[in-house]
Amino acid sequence: MGNRLDTSEQIYFTKDHNMVRRAVRDFVNKEINPFVDEWEEQGYAPLKKLFKKMGELGFLGIRYDPKYGGQGLDYWYETAFLEELGHIKALGLAVAITVQTNMATPAIDEFGSDF
């Protein structure tokens, strides 16, 4: 990381926020980026497998109520998560993830019911 990011991390993010950031960065660097070229050639990425791993690591539902399987964390955790997704070597894959984590789920969280 460059100095600029280091400085912003110190100003805006706590140590706990940065632990999540590093965990997401590690996931992207180990589970996604090494395989992007292969997935591009195949025309397929194992999204179900990736989402399962992300869920196991607590990356899905970061700011949602634990009552519904979320982590109950603040927006800064989600911001750190999203910033690290920006390092995925395939923009389409990052979009596929954020559609699920940040586009589809807010409406369910806001307007969904227990029925």
C-alpha positions as CSV (number, residue, x, y, z in Angstrom):
1,M,0.0,0.0,0.0
2,G,1.1,3.5,-0.7
3,N,1.4,6.3,1.9
4,R,-1.9,7.9,0.8
5,L,-3.9,4.8,1.6
6,D,-2.0,4.3,4.8
7,T,-2.8,7.8,6.0
8,S,-6.5,7.5,5.2
9,E,-6.7,4.2,7.0
10,Q,-5.2,5.9,10.1
11,I,-7.7,8.7,9.9
12,Y,-11.0,7.0,9.0
13,F,-10.6,3.4,10.0
14,T,-10.1,1.6,13.3
15,K,-7.8,-1.4,13.8
16,D,-10.9,-3.6,13.5
17,H,-11.9,-2.0,10.3
18,N,-8.5,-2.6,8.9
19,M,-8.5,-6.2,10.0
20,V,-11.6,-6.7,7.8
21,R,-9.8,-4.8,5.0
22,R,-6.8,-7.1,5.2
23,A,-9.0,-10.2,5.3
24,V,-10.9,-9.1,2.2
25,R,-7.6,-8.2,0.5
26,D,-6.2,-11.7,1.3
27,F,-9.3,-13.3,0.0
28,V,-9.1,-11.3,-3.3
29,N,-5.4,-12.1,-3.7
30,K,-5.7,-15.8,-2.9
31,E,-9.1,-16.9,-4.0
32,I,-9.9,-14.6,-6.9
33,N,-7.1,-12.8,-8.7
34,P,-4.9,-15.8,-9.4
35,F,-7.8,-17.4,-11.2
36,V,-9.2,-14.5,-13.2
37,D,-7.4,-15.3,-16.5
38,E,-8.5,-18.9,-16.3
39,W,-12.1,-18.0,-15.6
40,E,-12.0,-15.5,-18.4
41,E,-10.8,-18.2,-20.8
42,Q,-13.5,-20.6,-19.6
43,G,-16.2,-17.8,-19.7
44,Y,-17.2,-18.9,-16.2
45,A,-16.4,-18.0,-12.6
46,P,-17.4,-20.3,-9.8
47,L,-19.7,-17.7,-8.1
48,K,-21.6,-20.1,-5.9
49,K,-18.3,-21.4,-4.5
50,L,-16.9,-17.8,-4.0
51,F,-20.1,-16.6,-2.3
52,K,-20.1,-19.6,0.0
53,K,-16.5,-18.8,1.1
54,M,-17.3,-15.1,1.4
55,G,-20.3,-16.0,3.6
56,E,-18.1,-18.3,5.8
57,L,-15.7,-15.4,6.2
58,G,-18.4,-13.0,7.2
59,F,-18.2,-10.8,4.1
60,L,-21.9,-11.1,3.2
61,G,-24.3,-9.0,5.2
62,I,-21.6,-6.9,6.8
63,R,-24.0,-4.2,8.0
64,Y,-27.1,-6.3,8.5
65,D,-28.7,-7.4,11.7
66,P,-27.1,-10.6,13.1
67,K,-30.7,-11.8,13.7
68,Y,-30.9,-12.4,10.0
69,G,-27.4,-13.7,9.5
70,G,-25.5,-10.4,9.1
71,Q,-22.6,-9.1,11.0
72,G,-24.2,-6.0,12.4
73,L,-21.2,-3.8,11.7
74,D,-21.0,-0.1,10.6
75,Y,-20.7,1.4,7.1
76,W,-16.9,1.8,7.6
77,Y,-16.5,-2.0,7.6
78,E,-18.5,-2.1,4.4
79,T,-16.5,0.7,2.9
80,A,-13.3,-1.2,3.6
81,F,-14.8,-4.3,2.1
82,L,-15.9,-2.5,-1.1
83,E,-12.5,-0.7,-1.5
84,E,-10.7,-4.0,-1.4
85,L,-13.1,-5.5,-4.0
86,G,-11.9,-2.7,-6.3
87,H,-8.6,-4.7,-6.5
88,I,-10.3,-7.6,-8.3
89,K,-8.7,-8.0,-11.7
90,A,-12.1,-8.5,-13.3
91,L,-14.5,-5.6,-13.0
92,G,-17.5,-7.8,-13.9
93,L,-16.8,-10.1,-11.0
94,A,-16.6,-7.2,-8.5
95,V,-19.9,-6.0,-9.9
96,A,-21.5,-9.5,-9.5
97,I,-20.5,-9.5,-5.9
98,T,-21.6,-6.0,-5.1
99,V,-25.0,-6.6,-6.8
100,Q,-25.6,-9.2,-4.1
101,T,-24.1,-7.4,-1.2
102,N,-25.1,-3.8,-1.9
103,M,-27.8,-3.6,-4.5
104,A,-30.2,-6.5,-3.9
105,T,-30.0,-6.8,-0.1
106,P,-30.7,-3.2,1.0
107,A,-34.3,-3.4,-0.2
108,I,-34.8,-6.7,1.5
109,D,-33.3,-5.3,4.7
110,E,-35.5,-2.2,4.6
111,F,-38.8,-3.7,3.4
112,G,-38.6,-7.4,4.1
113,S,-40.6,-9.1,6.7
114,D,-40.3,-12.2,8.9
115,F,-43.2,-13.9,7.0
